[in-house]
Amino acid sequence: MLEVAKLQKTFGENRALNNLNMHVASGEIYGLIGQNGAGKTTFMQICMGLQKPDSGRIWLFGNDILHDIRTIRDSVGYLPDTFGIYEKVKVLEYLEFFHALYGVLNPAKKYLMELLDLVNLTDKADCYVSTLSQAMKQQLGIARCLVHNPVLLILDEPLSDLDPVGKAEIIEILHHLKQESKTILLSSNVLTELEYTCTQVGIMKNGSVEIEGTIKDVLEKIKESSPIVMTVLGDASLAVPILRNSQNVTRVSIADNTFHIGFKGTEEQEAALLHSLVSGGVQVITFNRVKGSLENMFYEITEETERKKGPYENQSSLLERFKIKR
């Protein structure tokens, strides 16, 4: 449905988008995840024609949306990270106003009440917008995106600043929209918010999507980026051939007698590795996986790491072969 190729955008000396490529298939909930400043909002604004890229292309249903504003207007609903709410009108009146702006032909009140039912605001139809909670205003914003029945929704951090109950409400709405064959592109800087929401995710860093795939695939990569920390007594080199021969070990670093081990296997395979180490004579004191911050996880994911193989006679050679800095 949505194809992005080699998108570039700079602001002065700051490169906001750097050769951005992305694919969003029809019917997906695609989560664009990245730290603040990664380029998520800039990309979404370009999709909506609010910014112009320096170069690159975006296609929706095969149409170049950068040169066909009607495609955007008719087919896409957009919720920015901050959006205006008219506090002194009633909820239904608010939707009627935007319904009229789009010039939609379907009977307004019946359709708009169906939208309010979808976003769980039916009982608020005659309430003033000013009386709504933050989560309800976000739900109303999603309803506003739907007044012209678009096929694609672009939602910029729709879960931001909401309490757990509010987030759960929004996530439930997104699942309902998917069941109605809507395609959704949303952004967040918190990966865990999207774990049970998205069918596909892309991790964005420095203006480009570094990793794209199912949530399961990306979570496995993040798990791999959180190392197992192992402390041993005695000769640390005893652990080297065991770690080197494990297909699940992706990288190793060592300082003194503490190992940091990149590991891509299951918990059962972690236990098997520990058993092999102990059986091989390694005196293991501690063996546990570290949970880093999301920022560190993103950093680790986009780093290229290698595990070198070869003979290791002593700790000095370990440090050299594994490219370790004390």
C-alpha positions in Angstrom: 0.0 0.0 0.0 2.6 2.6 1.1 6.0 2.5 -0.4 8.8 4.9 0.6 12.1 5.0 -1.4 15.3 7.0 -0.7 13.5 9.8 1.1 15.9 12.7 2.1 15.2 15.9 4.1 17.5 18.4 5.7 17.0 21.5 7.8 20.1 23.6 7.5 22.9 21.4 8.5 20.6 18.9 10.2 19.7 15.8 8.2 16.2 14.8 9.4 15.7 12.0 6.9 18.6 10.0 5.5 17.7 7.7 2.6 14.6 6.4 4.3 13.0 3.3 2.8 9.8 1.6 4.1 7.1 -0.7 3.1 3.6 -0.8 4.7 1.3 -3.5 3.4 -2.5 -3.2 3.2 -4.3 -4.1 6.5 -1.2 -3.8 8.7 -0.7 -1.9 11.9 2.8 -0.6 11.3 4.7 0.9 14.3 7.4 3.4 13.6 9.6 3.4 16.7 12.5 5.7 17.5 13.9 8.2 19.9 12.9 11.8 19.9 14.6 13.4 17.0 14.9 10.2 14.9 12.8 11.8 12.1 9.4 10.2 12.7 7.3 13.4 12.7 9.2 14.9 9.8 8.4 11.7 7.7 4.7 11.8 8.6 4.5 15.5 7.8 6.0 14.8 4.4 3.5 12.0 3.8 0.7 14.5 4.4 2.2 17.2 2.2 3.1 19.5 5.1 6.8 19.3 4.3 8.6 18.8 1.1 11.4 16.3 0.9 14.7 17.2 -0.8 14.6 13.9 -2.8 12.9 10.5 -2.8 9.5 9.1 -3.5 6.3 8.0 -1.7 3.7 5.9 -3.4 0.2 5.1 -2.1 -1.7 2.5 -4.1 0.9 3.2 -6.8 0.2 6.9 -6.9 3.0 9.4 -6.2 1.5 11.3 -3.3 4.2 13.9 -3.4 2.7 15.1 -6.7 -1.0 14.1 -6.2 -2.5 16.0 -3.2 -5.9 14.5 -3.9 -4.6 11.0 -3.0 -3.7 12.3 0.4 -6.9 14.2 0.9 -9.2 11.4 -0.1 -7.3 8.4 1.2 -5.5 9.3 4.4 -6.5 10.4 7.9 -3.9 12.2 9.9 -3.5 12.7 13.6 -0.5 14.9 14.5 1.3 14.7 17.8 -0.4 17.9 18.9 -3.7 18.9 17.3 -6.3 21.7 17.8 -9.4 20.9 19.8 -12.3 23.3 19.9 -13.1 23.3 23.6 -16.4 25.2 23.4 -18.3 23.0 21.0 -20.0 19.7 21.7 -18.4 16.4 20.6 -20.9 15.7 17.8 -20.7 19.2 16.6 -16.9 18.9 16.4 -17.1 15.9 14.1 -19.9 17.6 12.0 -17.6 20.5 11.4 -14.8 18.3 10.0 -17.3 16.2 8.1 -18.6 19.3 6.3 -15.0 20.4 5.5 -14.4 17.2 3.7 -17.7 17.5 1.8 -18.7 13.9 2.5 -22.0 12.9 1.0 -23.1 10.2 3.4 -25.7 11.3 6.0 -23.7 13.0 8.7 -25.4 12.3 12.0 -25.9 8.5 11.6 -22.3 8.0 10.3 -20.7 10.3 12.9 -22.6 8.5 15.7 -21.2 5.2 14.4 -17.7 6.8 14.7 -18.4 7.9 18.2 -19.5 4.4 19.0 -16.3 3.0 17.5 -14.1 5.3 19.8 -16.3 4.7 22.8 -17.7 8.2 23.0 -21.4 7.7 22.3 -22.4 8.9 25.7 -20.3 12.1 25.2 -22.0 13.2 22.0 -23.8 16.2 23.6 -20.9 17.0 26.0 -18.6 19.9 25.5 -15.1 19.0 24.3 -13.7 20.8 27.3 -15.1 18.2 29.6 -13.3 15.3 28.0 -10.2 13.7 29.6 -6.9 13.7 27.7 -7.5 10.1 26.5 -11.1 10.9 25.3 -9.7 13.9 23.3 -7.3 11.5 21.7 -10.2 9.2 20.9 -12.1 12.1 19.4 -9.0 12.9 17.3 -9.1 9.4 15.9 -12.8 9.8 15.1 -12.0 13.1 13.4 -9.4 11.2 11.2 -12.2 8.9 10.1 -14.9 11.3 9.0 -14.1 10.9 5.3 -13.6 7.1 5.6 -9.9 6.9 4.7 -8.1 3.7 3.9 -4.9 4.7 5.7 -4.5 6.3 9.1 -1.2 8.1 10.0 -1.1 8.7 13.8 1.9 10.5 15.3 2.4 9.2 18.9 -1.3 8.6 19.7 -0.4 6.9 23.0 1.8 9.8 24.3 1.0 11.3 27.7 -1.9 8.8 28.4 -2.4 6.8 31.5 -2.5 3.0 31.2 -6.3 3.0 31.0 -6.2 5.6 28.2 -3.6 3.7 26.3 -5.6 0.5 26.5 -8.7 2.3 25.1 -6.7 3.6 22.1 -5.1 0.2 21.5 -8.6 -1.4 21.5 -9.8 1.1 19.0 -6.8 0.4 16.7 -7.6 -3.3 16.8 -11.2 -2.6 15.8 -10.0 -0.4 12.9 -7.7 -3.2 11.7 -10.7 -5.6 11.7 -12.4 -3.1 9.5 -9.5 -3.4 7.0 -7.9 0.0 7.8 -4.2 0.3 7.4 -2.5 2.1 10.3 0.9 3.8 10.5 1.7 5.0 14.0 4.8 6.3 15.8 6.1 5.9 19.3 9.3 6.3 21.2 8.4 3.4 23.6 8.7 0.0 22.0 6.7 -1.8 24.8 3.7 0.3 24.0 3.4 -1.3 20.6 4.4 -4.9 21.5 0.8 -6.1 21.5 -0.5 -3.6 19.0 1.5 -3.8 15.7 1.8 -6.4 13.1 5.0 -4.8 11.7 7.5 -2.4 13.2 10.4 -0.3 11.9 13.1 1.0 14.2 14.2 4.5 13.1 17.5 6.1 13.9 19.1 9.2 12.5 16.5 9.6 9.8 16.4 6.0 8.4 14.8 2.7 9.3 17.5 0.5 10.5 15.4 -2.6 11.3 12.0 -3.6 9.9 10.0 -6.7 10.6 7.4 -8.4 12.8 7.3 -7.4 16.4 8.6 -10.9 17.3 11.6 -10.5 15.0 12.5 -7.0 16.4 12.0 -8.1 20.1 14.4 -11.0 19.4 17.0 -8.5 18.1 16.5 -6.4 21.2 16.9 -9.4 23.5 20.1 -10.2 21.7 21.3 -6.6 22.3 20.8 -7.1 26.1 23.8 -9.2 27.1 24.2 -12.0 29.5 26.7 -10.9 32.2 28.8 -13.8 33.6 31.4 -13.5 36.3 33.8 -16.4 36.8 36.5 -17.4 39.2 39.9 -18.7 38.1 40.9 -19.1 34.5 38.6 -17.2 32.3 40.0 -18.8 29.1 38.2 -22.0 30.0 34.9 -20.4 28.9 36.2 -19.3 25.5 35.9 -22.5 23.5 32.5 -23.2 25.0 31.2 -19.8 24.0 32.9 -19.9 20.7 31.2 -23.2 19.8 27.7 -22.0 20.8 25.6 -21.1 17.7 23.5 -18.7 19.9 26.4 -16.6 21.1 26.8 -13.6 18.8 29.5 -11.6 20.5 31.6 -11.7 23.7 33.6 -9.1 25.6 35.6 -9.6 28.8 37.1 -7.3 31.4 38.9 -8.9 34.3 36.8 -12.0 34.9 33.4 -10.6 33.8 32.0 -11.6 30.4 29.3 -9.7 28.4 27.7 -12.3 26.1 25.4 -11.5 23.2 22.9 -14.3 23.0 20.0 -14.9 20.6 18.6 -18.1 22.0 15.7 -19.1 24.3 15.7 -19.2 28.0 16.1 -23.0 27.8 19.1 -22.5 25.6 20.5 -20.0 28.1 20.2 -22.7 30.8 21.9 -25.2 28.5 24.8 -22.8 27.9 25.2 -22.4 31.6 25.2 -26.1 32.1 27.9 -26.5 29.4 30.1 -23.9 31.1 29.8 -25.5 34.5 30.4 -29.0 33.1 33.5 -27.6 31.3 35.1 -26.6 34.5 34.2 -22.9 34.5 33.6 -21.6 38.0 30.5 -19.4 37.4 29.7 -16.9 40.1 26.9 -14.9 38.3 25.0 -15.5 35.1 22.1 -13.2 34.2 20.7 -11.1 31.4 20.9 -7.3 31.7 17.9 -5.3 30.8 19.2 -2.0 29.3 17.3 1.2 28.7 15.4 1.6 25.4 18.0 4.2 24.3 20.8 1.7 24.9 18.8 -1.0 23.2 18.2 1.1 20.1 21.9 2.0 20.1 23.0 -1.7 20.4 20.5 -2.8 17.7 22.0 -0.4 15.1 25.6 -1.2 16.0 27.4 -3.8 13.8 29.1 -6.4 16.0 31.1 -9.4 15.1 32.3 -12.5 16.9 35.8 -13.6 15.9 36.8 -17.2 16.1 40.3 -18.5 16.8 42.6 -19.8 19.5 42.6 -17.9 22.8 45.6 -18.6 25.1 45.1 -16.0 27.8 43.1 -12.9 28.8 45.2 -10.6 26.7 44.4 -12.5 23.5 40.8 -12.6 24.5 40.8 -8.8 24.8 42.4 -8.5 21.4 40.4 -11.1 19.5 37.0 -9.9 20.8 38.0 -6.2 20.2 37.5 -5.3 23.8 38.4 -2.0 25.4 39.1 -2.1 29.1 
